[in-house]
Amino acid sequence: MSYPERRKGVMTGKWVGERVIQGKVKRVRSSTKAEADKWERYVDLHGHAPLDGTGASVAHSLGAVAKEARANREG
């Protein structure tokens, strides 16, 4: 479950999502609780952090998509 971020005992207005990935604790800061929870669900489902690192559930990096598009282009 994500939790509100605190600095020196004062809430900052950001939310922190936290999971253990390959033995290391990974955290993501988000502006909303929903975004932090979405990142945690993605990690729980796939076992790794999203490739873009922001919490979005993007399955492929931009470079991989561009490479595939060039390979499938006719001519």
CHARMM internal coordinates of N, CA and C (Angstrom, degrees):
IC EDIT
DIST 1 N 1 CA 1.4338
DIST 1 CA 1 C 1.5248
ANGL 1 N 1 CA 1 C 108.78
DIST 1 C 2 N 1.2837
ANGL 1 CA 1 C 2 N 116.83
DIHE 1 N 1 CA 1 C 2 N 134.57
DIST 2 N 2 CA 1.4650
ANGL 1 C 2 N 2 CA 120.72
DIHE 1 CA 1 C 2 N 2 CA 178.51
DIST 2 CA 2 C 1.5247
ANGL 2 N 2 CA 2 C 109.33
DIHE 1 C 2 N 2 CA 2 C -71.15
DIST 2 C 3 N 1.3192
ANGL 2 CA 2 C 3 N 114.99
DIHE 2 N 2 CA 2 C 3 N 159.77
DIST 3 N 3 CA 1.4547
ANGL 2 C 3 N 3 CA 120.06
DIHE 2 CA 2 C 3 N 3 CA -178.38
DIST 3 CA 3 C 1.5242
ANGL 3 N 3 CA 3 C 109.96
DIHE 2 C 3 N 3 CA 3 C -139.59
DIST 3 C 4 N 1.3549
ANGL 3 CA 3 C 4 N 116.97
DIHE 3 N 3 CA 3 C 4 N 155.31
DIST 4 N 4 CA 1.4697
ANGL 3 C 4 N 4 CA 119.62
DIHE 3 CA 3 C 4 N 4 CA 179.66
DIST 4 CA 4 C 1.5250
ANGL 4 N 4 CA 4 C 110.70
DIHE 3 C 4 N 4 CA 4 C -71.17
DIST 4 C 5 N 1.3093
ANGL 4 CA 4 C 5 N 115.57
DIHE 4 N 4 CA 4 C 5 N 140.87
DIST 5 N 5 CA 1.4629
ANGL 4 C 5 N 5 CA 120.80
DIHE 4 CA 4 C 5 N 5 CA 179.67
DIST 5 CA 5 C 1.5306
ANGL 5 N 5 CA 5 C 109.68
DIHE 4 C 5 N 5 CA 5 C -78.58
DIST 5 C 6 N 1.3227
ANGL 5 CA 5 C 6 N 115.22
DIHE 5 N 5 CA 5 C 6 N 139.58
DIST 6 N 6 CA 1.4654
ANGL 5 C 6 N 6 CA 120.80
DIHE 5 CA 5 C 6 N 6 CA 177.23
DIST 6 CA 6 C 1.5237
ANGL 6 N 6 CA 6 C 108.76
DIHE 5 C 6 N 6 CA 6 C -127.36
DIST 6 C 7 N 1.2962
ANGL 6 CA 6 C 7 N 116.29
DIHE 6 N 6 CA 6 C 7 N 138.75
DIST 7 N 7 CA 1.4643
ANGL 6 C 7 N 7 CA 123.21
DIHE 6 CA 6 C 7 N 7 CA 173.79
DIST 7 CA 7 C 1.5210
ANGL 7 N 7 CA 7 C 107.32
DIHE 6 C 7 N 7 CA 7 C -126.21
DIST 7 C 8 N 1.3278
ANGL 7 CA 7 C 8 N 115.69
DIHE 7 N 7 CA 7 C 8 N 120.75
DIST 8 N 8 CA 1.4651
ANGL 7 C 8 N 8 CA 121.96
DIHE 7 CA 7 C 8 N 8 CA -177.72
DIST 8 CA 8 C 1.5308
ANGL 8 N 8 CA 8 C 111.30
DIHE 7 C 8 N 8 CA 8 C 53.61
DIST 8 C 9 N 1.3301
ANGL 8 CA 8 C 9 N 115.93
DIHE 8 N 8 CA 8 C 9 N 37.82
DIST 9 N 9 CA 1.4514
ANGL 8 C 9 N 9 CA 121.83
DIHE 8 CA 8 C 9 N 9 CA 176.74
DIST 9 CA 9 C 1.5178
ANGL 9 N 9 CA 9 C 115.69
DIHE 8 C 9 N 9 CA 9 C 81.73
DIST 9 C 10 N 1.3233
ANGL 9 CA 9 C 10 N 117.52
DIHE 9 N 9 CA 9 C 10 N -0.20
DIST 10 N 10 CA 1.4572
ANGL 9 C 10 N 10 CA 121.52
DIHE 9 CA 9 C 10 N 10 CA -178.00
DIST 10 CA 10 C 1.5271
ANGL 10 N 10 CA 10 C 109.00
DIHE 9 C 10 N 10 CA 10 C -111.33
DIST 10 C 11 N 1.3357
ANGL 10 CA 10 C 11 N 116.70
DIHE 10 N 10 CA 10 C 11 N 133.60
DIST 11 N 11 CA 1.4613
ANGL 10 C 11 N 11 CA 120.21
DIHE 10 CA 10 C 11 N 11 CA 177.80
DIST 11 CA 11 C 1.5217
ANGL 11 N 11 CA 11 C 110.47
DIHE 10 C 11 N 11 CA 11 C -67.80
DIST 11 C 12 N 1.3324
ANGL 11 CA 11 C 12 N 115.77
DIHE 11 N 11 CA 11 C 12 N 139.06
DIST 12 N 12 CA 1.4681
ANGL 11 C 12 N 12 CA 121.28
DIHE 11 CA 11 C 12 N 12 CA -176.88
DIST 12 CA 12 C 1.5226
ANGL 12 N 12 CA 12 C 113.22
DIHE 11 C 12 N 12 CA 12 C -96.19
DIST 12 C 13 N 1.3162
ANGL 12 CA 12 C 13 N 117.95
DIHE 12 N 12 CA 12 C 13 N -12.43
DIST 13 N 13 CA 1.4583
ANGL 12 C 13 N 13 CA 120.73
DIHE 12 CA 12 C 13 N 13 CA -176.58
DIST 13 CA 13 C 1.5214
ANGL 13 N 13 CA 13 C 112.51
DIHE 12 C 13 N 13 CA 13 C 92.05
DIST 13 C 14 N 1.3213
ANGL 13 CA 13 C 14 N 118.04
DIHE 13 N 13 CA 13 C 14 N 0.75
DIST 14 N 14 CA 1.4637
ANGL 13 C 14 N 14 CA 123.27
DIHE 13 CA 13 C 14 N 14 CA 177.53
DIST 14 CA 14 C 1.5220
ANGL 14 N 14 CA 14 C 109.10
DIHE 13 C 14 N 14 CA 14 C -105.11
DIST 14 C 15 N 1.3259
ANGL 14 CA 14 C 15 N 115.77
DIHE 14 N 14 CA 14 C 15 N 161.16
DIST 15 N 15 CA 1.4563
ANGL 14 C 15 N 15 CA 122.59
DIHE 14 CA 14 C 15 N 15 CA 178.03
DIST 15 CA 15 C 1.5244
ANGL 15 N 15 CA 15 C 108.80
DIHE 14 C 15 N 15 CA 15 C -119.27
DIST 15 C 16 N 1.3228
ANGL 15 CA 15 C 16 N 116.04
DIHE 15 N 15 CA 15 C 16 N 147.28
DIST 16 N 16 CA 1.4619
ANGL 15 C 16 N 16 CA 122.00
DIHE 15 CA 15 C 16 N 16 CA -178.23
DIST 16 CA 16 C 1.5216
ANGL 16 N 16 CA 16 C 108.92
DIHE 15 C 16 N 16 CA 16 C -118.45
DIST 16 C 17 N 1.3316
ANGL 16 CA 16 C 17 N 115.29
DIHE 16 N 16 CA 16 C 17 N 127.08
DIST 17 N 17 CA 1.4558
ANGL 16 C 17 N 17 CA 121.90
DIHE 16 CA 16 C 17 N 17 CA 171.83
DIST 17 CA 17 C 1.5159
ANGL 17 N 17 CA 17 C 107.53
DIHE 16 C 17 N 17 CA 17 C -103.24
DIST 17 C 18 N 1.3269
ANGL 17 CA 17 C 18 N 117.58
DIHE 17 N 17 CA 17 C 18 N 137.48
DIST 18 N 18 CA 1.4654
ANGL 17 C 18 N 18 CA 120.23
DIHE 17 CA 17 C 18 N 18 CA -173.44
DIST 18 CA 18 C 1.5188
ANGL 18 N 18 CA 18 C 110.00
DIHE 17 C 18 N 18 CA 18 C -138.67
DIST 18 C 19 N 1.3205
ANGL 18 CA 18 C 19 N 116.72
DIHE 18 N 18 CA 18 C 19 N 131.09
DIST 19 N 19 CA 1.4607
ANGL 18 C 19 N 19 CA 123.03
DIHE 18 CA 18 C 19 N 19 CA 176.20
DIST 19 CA 19 C 1.5312
ANGL 19 N 19 CA 19 C 109.46
DIHE 18 C 19 N 19 CA 19 C -146.82
DIST 19 C 20 N 1.3320
ANGL 19 CA 19 C 20 N 116.12
DIHE 19 N 19 CA 19 C 20 N 157.39
DIST 20 N 20 CA 1.4579
ANGL 19 C 20 N 20 CA 122.25
DIHE 19 CA 19 C 20 N 20 CA 174.15
DIST 20 CA 20 C 1.5216
ANGL 20 N 20 CA 20 C 107.31
DIHE 19 C 20 N 20 CA 20 C -96.13
DIST 20 C 21 N 1.3453
ANGL 20 CA 20 C 21 N 115.74
DIHE 20 N 20 CA 20 C 21 N 120.48
DIST 21 N 21 CA 1.4573
ANGL 20 C 21 N 21 CA 122.02
DIHE 20 CA 20 C 21 N 21 CA -179.96
DIST 21 CA 21 C 1.5211
ANGL 21 N 21 CA 21 C 107.73
DIHE 20 C 21 N 21 CA 21 C -122.81
DIST 21 C 22 N 1.3217
ANGL 21 CA 21 C 22 N 116.87
DIHE 21 N 21 CA 21 C 22 N 117.05
DIST 22 N 22 CA 1.4596
ANGL 21 C 22 N 22 CA 123.78
DIHE 21 CA 21 C 22 N 22 CA -179.55
DIST 22 CA 22 C 1.5304
ANGL 22 N 22 CA 22 C 111.61
DIHE 21 C 22 N 22 CA 22 C 53.12
DIST 22 C 23 N 1.3318
ANGL 22 CA 22 C 23 N 115.95
DIHE 22 N 22 CA 22 C 23 N 43.81
DIST 23 N 23 CA 1.4505
ANGL 22 C 23 N 23 CA 121.87
DIHE 22 CA 22 C 23 N 23 CA 175.53
DIST 23 CA 23 C 1.5210
ANGL 23 N 23 CA 23 C 115.80
DIHE 22 C 23 N 23 CA 23 C 81.19
DIST 23 C 24 N 1.3209
ANGL 23 CA 23 C 24 N 118.33
DIHE 23 N 23 CA 23 C 24 N 0.08
DIST 24 N 24 CA 1.4555
ANGL 23 C 24 N 24 CA 121.94
DIHE 23 CA 23 C 24 N 24 CA 179.46
DIST 24 CA 24 C 1.5190
ANGL 24 N 24 CA 24 C 109.98
DIHE 23 C 24 N 24 CA 24 C -118.49
DIST 24 C 25 N 1.3241
ANGL 24 CA 24 C 25 N 116.39
DIHE 24 N 24 CA 24 C 25 N 139.95
DIST 25 N 25 CA 1.4596
ANGL 24 C 25 N 25 CA 120.65
DIHE 24 CA 24 C 25 N 25 CA 178.64
DIST 25 CA 25 C 1.5195
ANGL 25 N 25 CA 25 C 108.62
DIHE 24 C 25 N 25 CA 25 C -78.42
DIST 25 C 26 N 1.3124
ANGL 25 CA 25 C 26 N 116.09
DIHE 25 N 25 CA 25 C 26 N 123.96
DIST 26 N 26 CA 1.4638
ANGL 25 C 26 N 26 CA 122.40
DIHE 25 CA 25 C 26 N 26 CA 177.87
DIST 26 CA 26 C 1.5215
ANGL 26 N 26 CA 26 C 108.25
DIHE 25 C 26 N 26 CA 26 C -114.39
DIST 26 C 27 N 1.3259
ANGL 26 CA 26 C 27 N 115.47
DIHE 26 N 26 CA 26 C 27 N 139.44
DIST 27 N 27 CA 1.4580
ANGL 26 C 27 N 27 CA 121.08
DIHE 26 CA 26 C 27 N 27 CA 179.62
DIST 27 CA 27 C 1.5138
ANGL 27 N 27 CA 27 C 109.49
DIHE 26 C 27 N 27 CA 27 C -129.62
DIST 27 C 28 N 1.3325
ANGL 27 CA 27 C 28 N 115.26
DIHE 27 N 27 CA 27 C 28 N 151.84
DIST 28 N 28 CA 1.4512
ANGL 27 C 28 N 28 CA 121.11
DIHE 27 CA 27 C 28 N 28 CA 174.78
DIST 28 CA 28 C 1.5237
ANGL 28 N 28 CA 28 C 107.34
DIHE 27 C 28 N 28 CA 28 C -134.20
DIST 28 C 29 N 1.3326
ANGL 28 CA 28 C 29 N 116.30
DIHE 28 N 28 CA 28 C 29 N 136.73
DIST 29 N 29 CA 1.4687
ANGL 28 C 29 N 29 CA 121.93
DIHE 28 CA 28 C 29 N 29 CA 176.07
DIST 29 CA 29 C 1.5175
ANGL 29 N 29 CA 29 C 108.26
DIHE 28 C 29 N 29 CA 29 C -97.27
DIST 29 C 30 N 1.3214
ANGL 29 CA 29 C 30 N 116.00
DIHE 29 N 29 CA 29 C 30 N 133.57
DIST 30 N 30 CA 1.4589
ANGL 29 C 30 N 30 CA 121.11
DIHE 29 CA 29 C 30 N 30 CA -179.31
DIST 30 CA 30 C 1.5180
ANGL 30 N 30 CA 30 C 109.38
DIHE 29 C 30 N 30 CA 30 C -133.40
DIST 30 C 31 N 1.3220
ANGL 30 CA 30 C 31 N 114.29
DIHE 30 N 30 CA 30 C 31 N 158.30
DIST 31 N 31 CA 1.4582
ANGL 30 C 31 N 31 CA 118.31
DIHE 30 CA 30 C 31 N 31 CA 179.58
DIST 31 CA 31 C 1.5243
ANGL 31 N 31 CA 31 C 112.08
DIHE 30 C 31 N 31 CA 31 C -81.94
DIST 31 C 32 N 1.3407
ANGL 31 CA 31 C 32 N 117.29
DIHE 31 N 31 CA 31 C 32 N -19.54
DIST 32 N 32 CA 1.4615
ANGL 31 C 32 N 32 CA 120.23
DIHE 31 CA 31 C 32 N 32 CA 178.78
DIST 32 CA 32 C 1.5258
ANGL 32 N 32 CA 32 C 110.29
DIHE 31 C 32 N 32 CA 32 C -131.58
DIST 32 C 33 N 1.3181
ANGL 32 CA 32 C 33 N 114.99
DIHE 32 N 32 CA 32 C 33 N 156.57
DIST 33 N 33 CA 1.4541
ANGL 32 C 33 N 33 CA 120.72
DIHE 32 CA 32 C 33 N 33 CA 177.72
DIST 33 CA 33 C 1.5285
ANGL 33 N 33 CA 33 C 110.67
DIHE 32 C 33 N 33 CA 33 C -64.82
DIST 33 C 34 N 1.3240
ANGL 33 CA 33 C 34 N 116.75
DIHE 33 N 33 CA 33 C 34 N -36.72
DIST 34 N 34 CA 1.4648
ANGL 33 C 34 N 34 CA 120.76
DIHE 33 CA 33 C 34 N 34 CA -179.34
DIST 34 CA 34 C 1.5293
ANGL 34 N 34 CA 34 C 111.05
DIHE 33 C 34 N 34 CA 34 C -60.85
DIST 34 C 35 N 1.3272
ANGL 34 CA 34 C 35 N 117.83
DIHE 34 N 34 CA 34 C 35 N -41.26
DIST 35 N 35 CA 1.4693
ANGL 34 C 35 N 35 CA 121.05
DIHE 34 CA 34 C 35 N 35 CA 179.16
DIST 35 CA 35 C 1.5271
ANGL 35 N 35 CA 35 C 110.90
DIHE 34 C 35 N 35 CA 35 C -65.09
DIST 35 C 36 N 1.3249
ANGL 35 CA 35 C 36 N 117.02
DIHE 35 N 35 CA 35 C 36 N -42.77
DIST 36 N 36 CA 1.4679
ANGL 35 C 36 N 36 CA 120.60
DIHE 35 CA 35 C 36 N 36 CA 179.52
DIST 36 CA 36 C 1.5228
ANGL 36 N 36 CA 36 C 110.56
DIHE 35 C 36 N 36 CA 36 C -65.01
DIST 36 C 37 N 1.3317
ANGL 36 CA 36 C 37 N 117.14
DIHE 36 N 36 CA 36 C 37 N -41.94
DIST 37 N 37 CA 1.4604
ANGL 36 C 37 N 37 CA 120.64
DIHE 36 CA 36 C 37 N 37 CA 177.82
DIST 37 CA 37 C 1.5306
ANGL 37 N 37 CA 37 C 111.31
DIHE 36 C 37 N 37 CA 37 C -65.04
DIST 37 C 38 N 1.3272
ANGL 37 CA 37 C 38 N 117.69
DIHE 37 N 37 CA 37 C 38 N -36.80
DIST 38 N 38 CA 1.4619
ANGL 37 C 38 N 38 CA 121.89
DIHE 37 CA 37 C 38 N 38 CA 178.43
DIST 38 CA 38 C 1.5286
ANGL 38 N 38 CA 38 C 109.97
DIHE 37 C 38 N 38 CA 38 C -63.12
DIST 38 C 39 N 1.3258
ANGL 38 CA 38 C 39 N 117.28
DIHE 38 N 38 CA 38 C 39 N -42.19
DIST 39 N 39 CA 1.4661
ANGL 38 C 39 N 39 CA 121.16
DIHE 38 CA 38 C 39 N 39 CA 178.38
DIST 39 CA 39 C 1.5294
ANGL 39 N 39 CA 39 C 109.94
DIHE 38 C 39 N 39 CA 39 C -63.02
DIST 39 C 40 N 1.3239
ANGL 39 CA 39 C 40 N 117.23
DIHE 39 N 39 CA 39 C 40 N -44.16
DIST 40 N 40 CA 1.4577
ANGL 39 C 40 N 40 CA 120.55
DIHE 39 CA 39 C 40 N 40 CA 179.56
DIST 40 CA 40 C 1.5342
ANGL 40 N 40 CA 40 C 111.43
DIHE 39 C 40 N 40 CA 40 C -62.90
DIST 40 C 41 N 1.3391
ANGL 40 CA 40 C 41 N 117.60
DIHE 40 N 40 CA 40 C 41 N -41.98
DIST 41 N 41 CA 1.4638
ANGL 40 C 41 N 41 CA 120.52
DIHE 40 CA 40 C 41 N 41 CA 177.43
DIST 41 CA 41 C 1.5214
ANGL 41 N 41 CA 41 C 111.29
DIHE 40 C 41 N 41 CA 41 C -62.00
DIST 41 C 42 N 1.3286
ANGL 41 CA 41 C 42 N 116.91
DIHE 41 N 41 CA 41 C 42 N -40.33
DIST 42 N 42 CA 1.4640
ANGL 41 C 42 N 42 CA 120.96
DIHE 41 CA 41 C 42 N 42 CA 179.22
DIST 42 CA 42 C 1.5268
ANGL 42 N 42 CA 42 C 110.13
DIHE 41 C 42 N 42 CA 42 C -61.59
DIST 42 C 43 N 1.3347
ANGL 42 CA 42 C 43 N 116.74
DIHE 42 N 42 CA 42 C 43 N -45.89
DIST 43 N 43 CA 1.4646
ANGL 42 C 43 N 43 CA 120.39
DIHE 42 CA 42 C 43 N 43 CA 179.75
DIST 43 CA 43 C 1.5204
ANGL 43 N 43 CA 43 C 110.54
DIHE 42 C 43 N 43 CA 43 C -64.24
DIST 43 C 44 N 1.3239
ANGL 43 CA 43 C 44 N 117.81
DIHE 43 N 43 CA 43 C 44 N -42.37
DIST 44 N 44 CA 1.4635
ANGL 43 C 44 N 44 CA 120.79
DIHE 43 CA 43 C 44 N 44 CA 178.32
DIST 44 CA 44 C 1.5259
ANGL 44 N 44 CA 44 C 111.58
DIHE 43 C 44 N 44 CA 44 C -60.92
DIST 44 C 45 N 1.3175
ANGL 44 CA 44 C 45 N 116.33
DIHE 44 N 44 CA 44 C 45 N -39.24
DIST 45 N 45 CA 1.4570
ANGL 44 C 45 N 45 CA 121.38
DIHE 44 CA 44 C 45 N 45 CA -176.60
DIST 45 CA 45 C 1.5292
ANGL 45 N 45 CA 45 C 112.24
DIHE 44 C 45 N 45 CA 45 C -74.80
DIST 45 C 46 N 1.3440
ANGL 45 CA 45 C 46 N 117.44
DIHE 45 N 45 CA 45 C 46 N -43.35
DIST 46 N 46 CA 1.4659
ANGL 45 C 46 N 46 CA 121.36
DIHE 45 CA 45 C 46 N 46 CA -172.84
DIST 46 CA 46 C 1.5252
ANGL 46 N 46 CA 46 C 114.82
DIHE 45 C 46 N 46 CA 46 C -103.35
DIST 46 C 47 N 1.3146
ANGL 46 CA 46 C 47 N 118.58
DIHE 46 N 46 CA 46 C 47 N -18.61
DIST 47 N 47 CA 1.4654
ANGL 46 C 47 N 47 CA 121.02
DIHE 46 CA 46 C 47 N 47 CA 178.66
DIST 47 CA 47 C 1.5125
ANGL 47 N 47 CA 47 C 114.48
DIHE 46 C 47 N 47 CA 47 C 83.42
DIST 47 C 48 N 1.3271
ANGL 47 CA 47 C 48 N 118.21
DIHE 47 N 47 CA 47 C 48 N 5.08
DIST 48 N 48 CA 1.4634
ANGL 47 C 48 N 48 CA 121.90
DIHE 47 CA 47 C 48 N 48 CA 176.89
DIST 48 CA 48 C 1.5181
ANGL 48 N 48 CA 48 C 108.94
DIHE 47 C 48 N 48 CA 48 C -148.53
DIST 48 C 49 N 1.3259
ANGL 48 CA 48 C 49 N 115.68
DIHE 48 N 48 CA 48 C 49 N 162.56
DIST 49 N 49 CA 1.4558
ANGL 48 C 49 N 49 CA 120.54
DIHE 48 CA 48 C 49 N 49 CA 179.40
DIST 49 CA 49 C 1.5268
ANGL 49 N 49 CA 49 C 109.92
DIHE 48 C 49 N 49 CA 49 C -73.11
DIST 49 C 50 N 1.3314
ANGL 49 CA 49 C 50 N 117.85
DIHE 49 N 49 CA 49 C 50 N 154.40
DIST 50 N 50 CA 1.4636
ANGL 49 C 50 N 50 CA 119.91
DIHE 49 CA 49 C 50 N 50 CA 176.03
DIST 50 CA 50 C 1.5260
ANGL 50 N 50 CA 50 C 110.50
DIHE 49 C 50 N 50 CA 50 C -58.67
DIST 50 C 51 N 1.3237
ANGL 50 CA 50 C 51 N 116.78
DIHE 50 N 50 CA 50 C 51 N 148.63
DIST 51 N 51 CA 1.4597
ANGL 50 C 51 N 51 CA 120.91
DIHE 50 CA 50 C 51 N 51 CA -174.68
DIST 51 CA 51 C 1.5144
ANGL 51 N 51 CA 51 C 113.21
DIHE 50 C 51 N 51 CA 51 C -65.35
DIST 51 C 52 N 1.3295
ANGL 51 CA 51 C 52 N 118.72
DIHE 51 N 51 CA 51 C 52 N -30.51
DIST 52 N 52 CA 1.4588
ANGL 51 C 52 N 52 CA 119.32
DIHE 51 CA 51 C 52 N 52 CA -178.65
DIST 52 CA 52 C 1.5244
ANGL 52 N 52 CA 52 C 112.49
DIHE 51 C 52 N 52 CA 52 C -82.89
DIST 52 C 53 N 1.3389
ANGL 52 CA 52 C 53 N 117.98
DIHE 52 N 52 CA 52 C 53 N -10.18
DIST 53 N 53 CA 1.4492
ANGL 52 C 53 N 53 CA 121.38
DIHE 52 CA 52 C 53 N 53 CA 174.25
DIST 53 CA 53 C 1.5129
ANGL 53 N 53 CA 53 C 115.58
DIHE 52 C 53 N 53 CA 53 C 76.65
DIST 53 C 54 N 1.2865
ANGL 53 CA 53 C 54 N 119.22
DIHE 53 N 53 CA 53 C 54 N 5.41
DIST 54 N 54 CA 1.4526
ANGL 53 C 54 N 54 CA 120.50
DIHE 53 CA 53 C 54 N 54 CA -175.11
DIST 54 CA 54 C 1.5172
ANGL 54 N 54 CA 54 C 113.60
DIHE 53 C 54 N 54 CA 54 C -104.03
DIST 54 C 55 N 1.3106
ANGL 54 CA 54 C 55 N 118.23
DIHE 54 N 54 CA 54 C 55 N -9.46
DIST 55 N 55 CA 1.4482
ANGL 54 C 55 N 55 CA 119.71
DIHE 54 CA 54 C 55 N 55 CA -174.27
DIST 55 CA 55 C 1.4980
ANGL 55 N 55 CA 55 C 113.36
DIHE 54 C 55 N 55 CA 55 C 106.43
DIST 55 C 56 N 1.3069
ANGL 55 CA 55 C 56 N 116.84
DIHE 55 N 55 CA 55 C 56 N -13.44
DIST 56 N 56 CA 1.4548
ANGL 55 C 56 N 56 CA 120.20
DIHE 55 CA 55 C 56 N 56 CA 176.30
DIST 56 CA 56 C 1.5175
ANGL 56 N 56 CA 56 C 108.99
DIHE 55 C 56 N 56 CA 56 C -71.79
DIST 56 C 57 N 1.2953
ANGL 56 CA 56 C 57 N 116.68
DIHE 56 N 56 CA 56 C 57 N 147.37
DIST 57 N 57 CA 1.4572
ANGL 56 C 57 N 57 CA 119.91
DIHE 56 CA 56 C 57 N 57 CA -178.40
DIST 57 CA 57 C 1.5215
ANGL 57 N 57 CA 57 C 110.39
DIHE 56 C 57 N 57 CA 57 C -91.91
DIST 57 C 58 N 1.3100
ANGL 57 CA 57 C 58 N 117.44
DIHE 57 N 57 CA 57 C 58 N 56.74
DIST 58 N 58 CA 1.4572
ANGL 57 C 58 N 58 CA 123.11
DIHE 57 CA 57 C 58 N 58 CA 178.03
DIST 58 CA 58 C 1.5266
ANGL 58 N 58 CA 58 C 108.12
DIHE 57 C 58 N 58 CA 58 C -80.26
DIST 58 C 59 N 1.3160
ANGL 58 CA 58 C 59 N 116.30
DIHE 58 N 58 CA 58 C 59 N 123.97
DIST 59 N 59 CA 1.4588
ANGL 58 C 59 N 59 CA 120.25
DIHE 58 CA 58 C 59 N 59 CA -175.21
DIST 59 CA 59 C 1.5273
ANGL 59 N 59 CA 59 C 112.58
DIHE 58 C 59 N 59 CA 59 C -79.41
DIST 59 C 60 N 1.3334
ANGL 59 CA 59 C 60 N 117.95
DIHE 59 N 59 CA 59 C 60 N -24.58
DIST 60 N 60 CA 1.4635
ANGL 59 C 60 N 60 CA 120.65
DIHE 59 CA 59 C 60 N 60 CA -176.17
DIST 60 CA 60 C 1.5310
ANGL 60 N 60 CA 60 C 109.67
DIHE 59 C 60 N 60 CA 60 C -134.31
DIST 60 C 61 N 1.3243
ANGL 60 CA 60 C 61 N 115.89
DIHE 60 N 60 CA 60 C 61 N 147.06
DIST 61 N 61 CA 1.4611
ANGL 60 C 61 N 61 CA 119.29
DIHE 60 CA 60 C 61 N 61 CA 176.86
DIST 61 CA 61 C 1.5264
ANGL 61 N 61 CA 61 C 109.47
DIHE 60 C 61 N 61 CA 61 C -76.09
DIST 61 C 62 N 1.3203
ANGL 61 CA 61 C 62 N 116.68
DIHE 61 N 61 CA 61 C 62 N 162.46
DIST 62 N 62 CA 1.4576
ANGL 61 C 62 N 62 CA 121.34
DIHE 61 CA 61 C 62 N 62 CA -179.47
DIST 62 CA 62 C 1.5258
ANGL 62 N 62 CA 62 C 110.95
DIHE 61 C 62 N 62 CA 62 C -61.58
DIST 62 C 63 N 1.3137
ANGL 62 CA 62 C 63 N 117.47
DIHE 62 N 62 CA 62 C 63 N -39.24
DIST 63 N 63 CA 1.4606
ANGL 62 C 63 N 63 CA 120.87
DIHE 62 CA 62 C 63 N 63 CA 178.77
DIST 63 CA 63 C 1.5170
ANGL 63 N 63 CA 63 C 112.68
DIHE 62 C 63 N 63 CA 63 C -63.31
DIST 63 C 64 N 1.3320
ANGL 63 CA 63 C 64 N 117.20
DIHE 63 N 63 CA 63 C 64 N -40.26
DIST 64 N 64 CA 1.4636
ANGL 63 C 64 N 64 CA 120.97
DIHE 63 CA 63 C 64 N 64 CA 179.16
DIST 64 CA 64 C 1.5252
ANGL 64 N 64 CA 64 C 111.18
DIHE 63 C 64 N 64 CA 64 C -66.38
DIST 64 C 65 N 1.3307
ANGL 64 CA 64 C 65 N 116.52
DIHE 64 N 64 CA 64 C 65 N -39.27
DIST 65 N 65 CA 1.4618
ANGL 64 C 65 N 65 CA 120.19
DIHE 64 CA 64 C 65 N 65 CA 178.76
DIST 65 CA 65 C 1.5304
ANGL 65 N 65 CA 65 C 110.48
DIHE 64 C 65 N 65 CA 65 C -66.85
DIST 65 C 66 N 1.3327
ANGL 65 CA 65 C 66 N 117.20
DIHE 65 N 65 CA 65 C 66 N -41.87
DIST 66 N 66 CA 1.4628
ANGL 65 C 66 N 66 CA 120.93
DIHE 65 CA 65 C 66 N 66 CA 178.86
DIST 66 CA 66 C 1.5281
ANGL 66 N 66 CA 66 C 110.97
DIHE 65 C 66 N 66 CA 66 C -63.87
DIST 66 C 67 N 1.3208
ANGL 66 CA 66 C 67 N 116.70
DIHE 66 N 66 CA 66 C 67 N -41.92
DIST 67 N 67 CA 1.4630
ANGL 66 C 67 N 67 CA 120.90
DIHE 66 CA 66 C 67 N 67 CA 179.27
DIST 67 CA 67 C 1.5302
ANGL 67 N 67 CA 67 C 110.88
DIHE 66 C 67 N 67 CA 67 C -62.60
DIST 67 C 68 N 1.3097
ANGL 67 CA 67 C 68 N 116.65
DIHE 67 N 67 CA 67 C 68 N -42.84
DIST 68 N 68 CA 1.4716
ANGL 67 C 68 N 68 CA 120.75
DIHE 67 CA 67 C 68 N 68 CA 179.11
DIST 68 CA 68 C 1.5425
ANGL 68 N 68 CA 68 C 110.40
DIHE 67 C 68 N 68 CA 68 C -66.79
DIST 68 C 69 N 1.3200
ANGL 68 CA 68 C 69 N 116.83
DIHE 68 N 68 CA 68 C 69 N -38.63
DIST 69 N 69 CA 1.4666
ANGL 68 C 69 N 69 CA 119.82
DIHE 68 CA 68 C 69 N 69 CA 179.69
DIST 69 CA 69 C 1.5423
ANGL 69 N 69 CA 69 C 110.83
DIHE 68 C 69 N 69 CA 69 C -64.72
DIST 69 C 70 N 1.3377
ANGL 69 CA 69 C 70 N 116.46
DIHE 69 N 69 CA 69 C 70 N -40.96
DIST 70 N 70 CA 1.4782
ANGL 69 C 70 N 70 CA 119.76
DIHE 69 CA 69 C 70 N 70 CA 178.02
DIST 70 CA 70 C 1.5290
ANGL 70 N 70 CA 70 C 110.57
DIHE 69 C 70 N 70 CA 70 C -64.83
DIST 70 C 71 N 1.3315
ANGL 70 CA 70 C 71 N 117.06
DIHE 70 N 70 CA 70 C 71 N -38.61
DIST 71 N 71 CA 1.4688
ANGL 70 C 71 N 71 CA 121.22
DIHE 70 CA 70 C 71 N 71 CA -178.97
DIST 71 CA 71 C 1.5312
ANGL 71 N 71 CA 71 C 110.98
DIHE 70 C 71 N 71 CA 71 C -67.85
DIST 71 C 72 N 1.3198
ANGL 71 CA 71 C 72 N 117.96
DIHE 71 N 71 CA 71 C 72 N -33.60
DIST 72 N 72 CA 1.4599
ANGL 71 C 72 N 72 CA 121.37
DIHE 71 CA 71 C 72 N 72 CA -177.47
DIST 72 CA 72 C 1.5290
ANGL 72 N 72 CA 72 C 113.45
DIHE 71 C 72 N 72 CA 72 C -90.00
DIST 72 C 73 N 1.3149
ANGL 72 CA 72 C 73 N 117.38
DIHE 72 N 72 CA 72 C 73 N -3.78
DIST 73 N 73 CA 1.4680
ANGL 72 C 73 N 73 CA 121.11
DIHE 72 CA 72 C 73 N 73 CA -177.78
DIST 73 CA 73 C 1.5355
ANGL 73 N 73 CA 73 C 109.70
DIHE 72 C 73 N 73 CA 73 C -71.91
DIST 73 C 74 N 1.3093
ANGL 73 CA 73 C 74 N 115.16
DIHE 73 N 73 CA 73 C 74 N 137.43
DIST 74 N 74 CA 1.4707
ANGL 73 C 74 N 74 CA 119.16
DIHE 73 CA 73 C 74 N 74 CA 178.94
DIST 74 CA 74 C 1.5265
ANGL 74 N 74 CA 74 C 110.44
DIHE 73 C 74 N 74 CA 74 C -82.52
DIST 74 C 75 N 1.3178
ANGL 74 CA 74 C 75 N 115.46
DIHE 74 N 74 CA 74 C 75 N 146.40
DIST 75 N 75 CA 1.4616
ANGL 74 C 75 N 75 CA 120.52
DIHE 74 CA 74 C 75 N 75 CA 174.68
DIST 75 CA 75 C 1.4137
ANGL 75 N 75 CA 75 C 112.17
DIHE 74 C 75 N 75 CA 75 C 90.90
END
COOR INIT
IC SEED 1 N 1 CA 1 C
IC BUILD
